[in-house]
């Protein structure tokens, strides 16, 4: 994928599997992983205009996902 996703469907298909996998691996529970994934994807949609390259977005997405998982684990 060379272009940035722009629609909610494109964002979901592009990033949901890897965010969910990361969250599931770190949290160990599917429901918590789904909740984190949903929150992270909403953040991505709100911030898409700040990115010009997919690599920038992917790096940022991973950092956001890890921070969201760690926050969830603290609760």
Secondary structure by P-SEA (a helix, b strand, c coil): cccccccaaaaaaacaaaaaaaaaaacccaaaaaaaaaaaaaaaaacccccccaaaaaaaaaaaaaaaaaaaaac
